[in-house]
Amino acid sequence: MRVALGLEYRGTAYCGWQSQSSGCGVQDYVEKAVAAFLGEPARVICAGRTDTGVHATAQVVHLDTLLARPVQAWVRGVNSFLPPDIRILWAHFLPEPAECREEERFHARFSAISRRYCYRLVDRAVAPGIEHGLVGWFHAPLDLDRMQAAAHLLLGEKDFSAFRSAECQAKSPVKVMQAVRVFREGTTLIFDLRASAFLHHMVRNIVGCLVYVGAGRQDADWFAAVIASKDRARCAPTFSPDGLYLVGVEYDGRWMLPAFPVRGVAAEGGQND
């Protein structure tokens, strides 16, 4: 039986999603919790491997097991073994016809149509206190109109090598940027990006460049040249992970995955987005 789980977590205390030998990844904690719940070893596969300090409000994982448990027991049971900053929000059993081939089965990563990330940033003289670790920070007000004009240049199918980290393991730097918004939500700037997939550090590098534009250090023409160059050395420094959230993963409706709770900018998204 293949089971999908919807998660949220605060990434501040973890070294990213991916399992590490030291056991500091979110994946390590989730797999240990599922194993304790099932009484057998478990391996989970996620939709998006978030980096150190990055948060998620809509992570999706799947796993296989021969043990039957009620859906609600999965949520309550696994959560009882998790730290308080990681939570299972829903569980869903995937339909699997008897003659189903592996490539026809649901896969949290490969079945995803798109992923959506939001970066939350405070632009003021004083760094945030209560929201420390939960938002990015820039020390001066940023020009929203300038950043919006530059962000529009990201749309469409492009080679995003200029925003790709040296450690990126993606087979291709070509992705489709389906939607980009930059706006204010109260006193917080929101950078909202939806794409077919993202490269390692891609969102944080894009935000770093847009901050340069918003601060008046560079303009939209410079940003266009950075994109066209496909050269990471032309890009602004990678912005901090603090304000970055995985807020949506879109799948075909045939999988009938439950919706995540709607919060803040996620209200503008689509299915599971």
C-alpha positions in Angstrom: 0.0 0.0 0.0 1.3 3.5 -0.9 0.5 6.3 1.6 0.8 10.0 1.0 1.3 12.3 3.9 1.0 16.1 4.1 3.4 17.9 6.4 4.3 21.3 7.8 7.5 22.1 9.7 9.6 24.9 11.0 13.0 24.4 9.5 15.1 26.5 11.9 16.4 23.6 14.0 17.1 21.2 11.1 19.8 20.8 8.5 17.3 20.7 5.7 14.9 18.0 4.6 17.3 15.3 3.4 18.5 12.6 5.7 22.0 13.1 7.1 24.4 10.7 8.9 24.1 12.9 12.0 20.3 12.5 11.9 19.6 16.2 11.7 17.4 16.3 8.7 13.6 16.6 8.8 13.4 13.3 6.9 15.3 11.6 9.7 12.7 12.6 12.2 9.8 11.8 10.0 11.2 8.3 9.1 11.9 7.5 12.8 8.3 8.6 13.8 6.7 6.6 11.0 8.8 3.6 11.9 7.8 3.9 15.6 4.1 4.1 14.5 4.3 1.1 12.2 6.8 -1.0 14.2 8.9 -1.5 11.1 11.6 0.5 9.2 10.2 3.2 7.0 11.5 5.3 4.1 9.7 8.4 2.9 10.2 10.3 -0.4 9.4 14.0 -0.5 8.1 16.5 -3.2 10.7 19.1 -2.5 14.0 18.8 -0.6 14.1 22.0 1.4 17.5 23.4 2.5 18.9 24.1 6.0 16.6 26.6 7.8 13.9 26.5 5.2 10.3 25.9 6.3 7.3 24.2 4.7 3.6 24.6 5.1 2.7 22.1 2.3 5.3 19.3 2.0 4.1 16.0 0.5 5.8 12.7 1.0 4.9 9.1 0.2 5.9 5.7 1.6 5.1 2.0 1.1 3.9 -0.4 3.8 2.0 -3.6 4.0 0.5 -2.7 7.4 -3.1 -1.3 7.4 -3.9 1.6 9.7 -6.9 3.9 9.7 -6.3 7.3 8.0 -6.8 9.3 11.2 -4.5 7.0 13.1 -1.7 7.9 10.8 -2.1 11.6 11.7 -2.4 11.2 15.4 0.0 8.3 15.7 2.9 9.6 13.7 2.5 13.1 15.3 2.9 11.5 18.8 6.5 10.5 17.8 7.4 13.8 16.2 9.0 17.0 17.7 6.5 19.9 18.1 7.8 21.8 15.1 7.1 19.0 12.6 3.5 17.9 12.1 1.5 15.5 9.8 -1.6 17.4 8.6 -3.2 14.6 6.6 -2.8 11.1 5.3 -4.2 9.6 2.1 -4.2 6.1 0.7 -3.3 6.1 -3.0 -5.4 4.0 -5.4 -3.4 1.1 -6.9 -4.9 -1.1 -9.6 -3.7 -4.7 -9.5 -1.8 -4.4 -12.8 -0.4 -1.0 -12.0 3.2 -0.4 -13.3 5.7 1.5 -11.1 5.7 4.5 -13.4 1.9 4.7 -13.1 1.9 4.9 -9.3 1.8 8.1 -7.3 5.3 9.5 -6.6 5.6 12.6 -4.3 8.5 14.0 -6.4 7.9 12.8 -10.0 4.1 13.1 -10.0 4.3 16.8 -9.1 3.2 19.2 -11.8 4.6 22.3 -10.1 6.0 23.6 -6.8 5.4 26.9 -5.1 7.7 28.8 -2.8 7.2 32.0 -0.9 9.9 34.2 0.6 8.9 36.6 3.4 11.1 39.6 4.0 11.0 42.5 6.4 12.7 45.7 5.0 13.4 48.1 7.9 16.3 49.4 10.0 15.8 47.0 12.9 16.0 43.2 12.4 13.0 41.2 13.5 12.9 39.8 17.0 9.7 37.7 17.5 9.9 36.6 13.8 13.7 35.9 14.0 14.4 32.8 11.8 10.9 33.0 10.2 11.5 36.0 7.9 14.4 37.4 5.9 15.6 40.9 6.6 17.0 43.9 4.7 18.1 47.0 6.6 16.3 49.6 4.4 13.0 50.0 2.6 12.9 48.4 -0.9 11.2 49.7 -4.0 8.3 47.4 -4.7 7.6 48.7 -8.3 11.3 48.1 -9.3 11.2 44.6 -8.0 7.9 43.8 -9.7 9.2 44.9 -13.0 12.3 42.8 -12.7 10.5 39.7 -11.4 8.3 39.7 -14.5 11.4 38.8 -16.5 11.5 35.4 -14.9 8.4 34.1 -16.5 8.5 31.3 -19.0 10.8 28.4 -19.9 14.4 29.5 -19.2 17.9 28.3 -18.3 18.2 29.3 -14.7 21.9 28.5 -14.3 22.6 32.0 -13.0 20.6 31.1 -9.9 21.9 27.6 -9.5 24.3 26.6 -6.6 27.5 24.7 -7.3 26.0 21.7 -5.3 22.9 21.5 -7.4 22.2 17.9 -8.5 19.4 18.7 -11.0 19.9 17.1 -14.4 18.9 20.2 -16.3 18.9 24.0 -15.4 15.9 24.6 -17.7 12.7 25.1 -15.8 9.3 26.7 -16.5 8.5 29.7 -14.3 4.7 29.7 -14.3 3.9 32.6 -12.0 5.7 35.3 -10.0 4.3 37.9 -7.7 6.0 40.4 -5.5 3.8 42.3 -3.1 3.4 43.6 0.5 1.3 41.8 3.1 1.2 44.4 5.9 4.8 45.3 6.7 6.2 42.2 5.1 7.4 41.8 1.5 6.3 38.5 -0.2 8.1 36.9 -3.1 5.8 34.3 -4.5 7.1 31.9 -7.2 5.6 28.9 -8.9 7.5 26.7 -11.3 7.7 23.2 -12.8 10.7 22.6 -10.4 13.4 24.6 -8.7 17.2 24.4 -8.6 19.2 24.3 -5.4 19.2 27.8 -3.9 17.3 29.1 -6.9 14.7 31.1 -5.0 17.2 32.5 -2.5 19.4 33.7 -5.3 16.5 35.2 -7.2 15.5 37.1 -4.0 19.0 38.3 -3.5 19.0 39.8 -7.0 15.6 41.4 -6.6 16.7 42.9 -3.3 19.6 44.5 -5.2 17.1 45.9 -7.7 14.7 47.1 -5.0 17.6 48.8 -3.1 18.6 50.7 -6.2 22.0 49.0 -6.5 21.0 47.5 -9.9 18.1 47.8 -12.3 15.8 45.5 -14.4 18.3 45.5 -17.3 21.0 44.2 -15.0 18.6 41.4 -13.9 17.8 40.5 -17.5 21.5 40.3 -18.2 22.1 38.0 -15.2 19.4 35.6 -16.4 20.8 35.6 -20.0 24.4 35.1 -18.7 23.6 31.7 -17.1 26.6 32.6 -14.9 26.2 32.3 -11.1 29.2 34.7 -10.7 27.0 37.5 -12.1 24.3 37.0 -9.5 23.8 38.7 -6.1 24.8 36.8 -3.0 22.5 34.0 -1.8 19.9 35.4 0.6 19.3 33.8 4.0 17.0 30.8 4.3 15.0 32.3 7.2 12.1 33.6 5.2 11.7 30.8 2.6 8.7 28.5 2.7 7.5 25.6 0.5 3.8 26.5 0.3 2.5 24.3 -2.5 2.9 21.2 -4.6 0.5 20.7 -7.4 -0.6 17.2 -8.6 -3.1 15.8 -11.1 -6.6 15.8 -9.6 -6.9 12.0 -10.1 -4.8 11.4 -7.0 -7.5 13.2 -4.9 -5.0 14.5 -2.3 -6.5 16.4 0.6 -6.1 20.2 0.7 -3.7 21.9 3.0 -5.0 24.5 5.5 -5.1 27.9 3.7 -2.9 30.5 5.4 -1.7 33.9 4.2 -0.3 33.9 0.6 -1.3 30.2 0.1 -4.9 31.4 -0.4 -3.9 32.6 -3.9 -2.7 29.1 -5.0 -4.4 26.2 -6.8 -4.9 22.6 -5.8 -2.6 21.6 -2.9 -0.9 25.0 -3.6 
